[in-house]
Amino acid sequence: QVQLVEHGGGLVQPGGSLRLSCVASGFTLDYYDIGWFRQAPGKGREGVSCISSGDDEPYYADSVKGRFTISRDNAKNTVTLQMNSLKPEDTAVYYCAADDPHPDVANMCALGPRSDEYWGQGTQVTVSS
């Protein structure tokens, strides 16, 4: 079965950290650009961070730059989003997605994946005291 599964969401106090993992099964991630997206209640989808299949610099939305770090471990078929200094406005459902390589991985975050074939089911992140 081909799927992406997110792990690591939960409730954290402002200033805290969470580590989200996106694990692929049924296919290998190394060919694909991978993105983390989020959607808060009543808001549109936001591309948080995207990482290319190659050596390009990852993309980060301005809202998370300096606080979030994306990385990939192709041997483990996993992409991780380390989230530090969390703020209440980071509260959302976080999704990972895989897409065919983009000339500029920032486009994947800005426009979303060109295909809806590979999306995870989402994991809730709540930042609240």
C-alpha positions as CSV (number, residue, x, y, z in Angstrom):
1,Q,0.0,0.0,0.0
2,V,1.4,3.4,-1.1
3,Q,1.1,5.9,1.7
4,L,2.6,8.7,3.7
5,V,2.1,8.8,7.4
6,E,2.8,11.7,9.7
7,H,3.9,11.2,13.3
8,G,4.7,13.5,16.2
9,G,1.9,16.0,16.6
10,G,0.5,16.9,20.0
11,L,-0.1,19.7,22.5
12,V,2.9,21.9,23.5
13,Q,3.3,25.1,25.4
14,P,4.4,28.3,23.7
15,G,8.2,28.2,23.3
16,G,8.3,24.4,23.2
17,S,9.4,22.0,20.5
18,L,7.9,19.2,18.5
19,R,9.4,16.9,15.9
20,L,7.2,15.7,13.1
21,S,8.1,12.7,10.9
22,C,6.7,11.8,7.5
23,V,7.3,8.1,6.8
24,A,6.7,6.6,3.4
25,S,5.6,3.0,2.7
26,G,5.1,1.3,-0.6
27,F,7.4,3.7,-2.4
28,T,10.8,5.3,-1.9
29,L,11.1,9.0,-1.1
30,D,14.5,9.7,-2.5
31,Y,13.3,10.6,-6.0
32,Y,10.7,13.1,-4.7
33,D,10.6,16.6,-3.4
34,I,8.8,16.6,0.0
35,G,6.8,19.3,1.6
36,W,5.2,20.1,4.9
37,F,2.0,22.0,4.7
38,R,-0.4,23.1,7.4
39,Q,-4.0,24.3,7.7
40,A,-5.5,26.1,10.6
41,P,-9.2,26.3,11.3
42,G,-10.8,28.8,8.9
43,K,-7.6,29.4,7.0
44,G,-6.1,28.3,3.7
45,R,-3.3,25.8,3.3
46,E,0.2,27.1,3.9
47,G,3.4,25.6,2.6
48,V,5.6,25.5,5.6
49,S,8.8,23.9,4.4
50,C,9.9,22.0,1.3
51,I,13.0,20.0,0.6
52,S,14.2,18.9,-2.8
53,S,15.4,15.4,-3.9
54,G,18.7,17.0,-4.7
55,D,21.1,19.3,-3.0
56,D,19.1,22.5,-3.2
57,E,18.6,24.6,-0.1
58,P,15.3,23.9,1.6
59,Y,12.6,26.4,1.5
60,Y,11.0,27.9,4.6
61,A,8.0,30.1,4.9
62,D,8.8,33.5,6.4
63,S,6.5,32.6,9.3
64,V,8.7,29.7,10.4
65,K,12.2,30.7,9.2
66,G,14.8,30.3,11.9
67,R,12.5,28.2,14.0
68,F,11.8,25.1,11.9
69,T,14.3,22.7,10.2
70,I,13.4,20.2,7.6
71,S,15.7,17.2,6.9
72,R,15.4,13.9,5.0
73,D,16.9,10.5,5.7
74,N,16.4,8.5,2.5
75,A,17.8,5.3,4.1
76,K,14.9,5.5,6.5
77,N,12.4,6.8,3.9
78,T,11.6,9.6,6.3
79,V,11.4,13.4,6.2
80,T,11.5,15.2,9.5
81,L,10.3,18.7,10.5
82,Q,11.9,19.9,13.8
83,M,9.8,22.8,15.2
84,N,11.3,25.0,17.9
85,S,10.1,28.1,19.6
86,L,6.5,27.2,18.8
87,K,3.9,29.9,18.9
88,P,0.1,29.7,19.2
89,E,-0.2,30.7,15.6
90,D,1.6,27.5,14.6
91,T,-1.5,25.6,15.7
92,A,-2.8,23.6,12.7
93,V,-3.1,20.2,11.1
94,Y,0.3,19.5,9.5
95,Y,0.5,17.4,6.3
96,C,3.4,16.0,4.3
97,A,3.3,15.5,0.6
98,A,5.6,14.1,-2.1
99,D,5.8,15.4,-5.6
100,D,7.9,15.0,-8.7
101,P,11.0,17.2,-8.6
102,H,10.6,20.9,-9.2
103,P,13.2,23.2,-10.8
104,D,12.8,25.3,-7.6
105,V,11.4,23.5,-4.5
106,A,10.0,26.8,-3.3
107,N,7.4,26.5,-6.0
108,M,6.1,23.3,-4.3
109,C,5.5,25.2,-1.1
110,A,4.1,28.2,-2.8
111,L,1.7,26.4,-5.2
112,G,1.3,23.0,-3.6
113,P,2.1,19.7,-5.2
114,R,1.3,19.3,-8.9
115,S,-0.2,15.9,-8.1
116,D,-2.5,14.9,-5.2
117,E,-1.2,11.3,-5.4
118,Y,1.0,11.4,-2.3
119,W,-0.5,13.1,0.8
120,G,-0.4,12.0,4.4
121,Q,-3.5,12.0,6.6
122,G,-2.3,14.9,8.8
123,T,-1.3,15.3,12.4
124,Q,-2.6,18.0,14.8
125,V,-0.2,20.4,16.4
126,T,-1.6,22.6,19.2
127,V,0.4,25.3,20.8
128,S,-1.3,26.5,23.9
129,S,-0.7,27.3,27.6
